[in-house]
């Protein structure tokens, strides 16, 4: 009988053949499962809005940059995707939301995450770069401990607090008890901070980081402004349609978790961030 070098009986050739066939069958099956997922990953439409410092086109070199852009590029690398910055489309936020809700192969980022949005969308997350708050000129000497205090301060006025239409800052203002009659909506961040600087608005409800970025862009000294009421710590992510393939989401989440563990997200954050002073504690 056939024996190996230890003198033990060898498996009959037919058994060895069956084992080899089973191995390659499993291997081929794994590849067959992975290939469609990789194809779907390559088909995703990546969409964001002009929202510095998270996503914007640099005036100096006309390149797409920002915190969420740079993190996404690292996610692509970790997931083995053949993507470049030019594969990201910039649309107004409302159009991006429409596309997200009607196409399971759309990713809209960076989206502030709320309980309601968790129910509507799937996320690769979380990422926490700063806070949302009520921002005003230091010279106004405003200080609020609650939205009730703010409402009482402006109870006889309308449209004194600026927000971006459909932005997270407008949503959490109302969710946390702010009077919606106080809000004045605009479409873009640069206009929002200009109106605040020109005293056409008393305050704005906006993200700390995009406020600073837009002020820098408009040559406004952000050090003359402060957060007079902290609304919420920002939790952002990459949003997907609820019908997204779970394996697509899992692949991207795994890649994201790996770059967080490596410290890459913190390194990216450190290249962009300044902070506003606070007249109140977080």
C-alpha positions, -999 to 999 in steps of 0.1 A, spaced: 0 0 0 12 36 -6 29 51 24 42 86 32 76 93 45 65 85 81 54 51 71 17 59 75 -8 48 50 -16 75 24 -51 85 16 -64 68 -15 -59 89 -46 -97 93 -51 -101 108 -16 -73 133 -23 -90 142 -55 -123 149 -38 -105 171 -12 -89 191 -39 -122 195 -58 -139 206 -26 -112 232 -18 -114 248 -52 -152 247 -51 -152 266 -18 -125 290 -31 -144 297 -63 -176 302 -43 -160 328 -21 -147 347 -51 -181 345 -67 -196 361 -36 -169 388 -34 -170 398 -70 -206 412 -71 -200 431 -39 -168 446 -53 -187 455 -85 -214 472 -64 -188 491 -45 -173 504 -77 -208 515 -89 -216 537 -59 -222 574 -67 -204 595 -41 -222 628 -35 -214 657 -12 -222 694 -10 -199 725 -7 -195 725 31 -160 736 42 -140 723 59 -158 689 54 -160 692 16 -150 720 -8 -131 730 -39 -98 747 -30 -96 781 -48 -59 778 -50 -56 746 -70 -92 738 -79 -90 704 -61 -116 688 -40 -106 687 -4 -120 685 31 -122 663 62 -148 640 49 -132 639 14 -98 629 28 -113 603 51 -133 588 22 -101 585 1 -86 565 29 -117 543 31 -114 536 -6 -77 526 -2 -85 503 27 -114 487 8 -93 483 -23 -115 505 -45 -101 521 -77 -115 556 -70 -102 591 -72 -114 625 -59 -128 633 -94 -153 605 -88 -171 626 -62 -199 648 -74 -209 681 -57 -246 689 -56 -269 712 -35 -279 693 -4 -316 690 -13 -307 673 -46 -283 650 -29 -310 639 -4 -334 632 -33 -308 610 -50 -300 592 -17 -336 584 -11 -342 570 -46 -310 551 -54 -295 523 -33 -261 529 -50 -258 565 -37 -237 576 -8 -244 612 5 -218 627 29 -211 640 54 -245 638 70 -251 648 106 -267 618 123 -300 621 142 -324 595 155 -348 602 127 -321 599 101 -310 566 116 -345 554 108 -344 566 72 -308 558 62 -279 535 68 -246 549 79 -209 542 78 -200 560 110 -195 576 135 -171 606 131 -172 634 157 -152 665 146 -168 693 167 -201 707 178 -232 724 165 -243 755 184 -258 790 184 -230 814 173 -230 851 178 -206 881 179 -187 883 212 -197 920 213 -234 910 217 -226 894 250 -252 867 246 -252 837 270 -279 810 271 -282 779 292 -312 765 273 -333 770 243 -361 782 266 -339 811 276 -331 819 240 -368 817 230 -377 842 258 -350 866 248 -364 869 213 -400 862 220 -412 894 201 -390 889 171 -389 867 140 -361 854 117 -332 866 138 -313 833 137 -298 821 104 -296 785 93 -289 766 61 -321 753 45 -325 716 55 -292 716 73 -286 697 106 -283 730 124 -319 740 115 -332 705 124 -317 702 158 -326 738 167 -363 728 164 -358 693 179 -342 708 210 -370 732 216 -360 763 196 -389 784 183 -389 778 144 -403 814 139 -369 827 149 -352 810 119 -342 826 87 -331 801 60 -304 806 33 -290 782 8 -252 784 15 -228 789 43 -208 819 30 -240 839 27 -250 828 63 -217 841 79 -218 874 58 -253 881 71 -241 875 107 -211 898 102 -233 925 87 -257 923 117 -285 912 95 -288 882 118 -284 882 156 -270 846 156 -267 815 135 -274 779 142 -246 761 125 -216 738 128 -185 752 145 -161 740 118 -181 751 87 -187 785 104 -149 790 108 -142 778 73 -168 800 57 -156 830 78 -120 824 66 -132 823 30 -151 856 35 -122 872 53 -142 875 85 -122 872 118 -138 841 135 -121 850 168 -146 878 172 -174 852 174 -183 826 200 -207 797 208 -233 810 231 -253 778 234 -240 743 225 -267 723 207 -250 690 201 -218 673 195 -215 666 158 -218 629 148 -214 626 111 -212 598 87 -216 585 51 -253 580 44 -268 552 23 -303 543 11 -320 518 34 -320 493 6 -282 493 3 -267 458 1 -257 449 37 -224 435 25 -215 468 8 -222 486 40 -202 460 60 -172 463 37 -171 501 40 -177 501 77 -148 476 82 -125 498 62 -136 529 81 -131 512 115 -95 502 104 -85 537 95 -99 550 128 -79 524 147 -48 534 128 -53 571 139 -57 583 103 -90 601 110 -74 621 138 -44 630 117 -68 643 90 -88 663 115 -57 680 129 -48 694 95 -81 713 92 -94 723 126 -96 755 146 -122 761 173 -145 789 184 -145 802 219 -175 793 241 -193 815 265 -208 784 280 -195 749 288 -202 720 264 
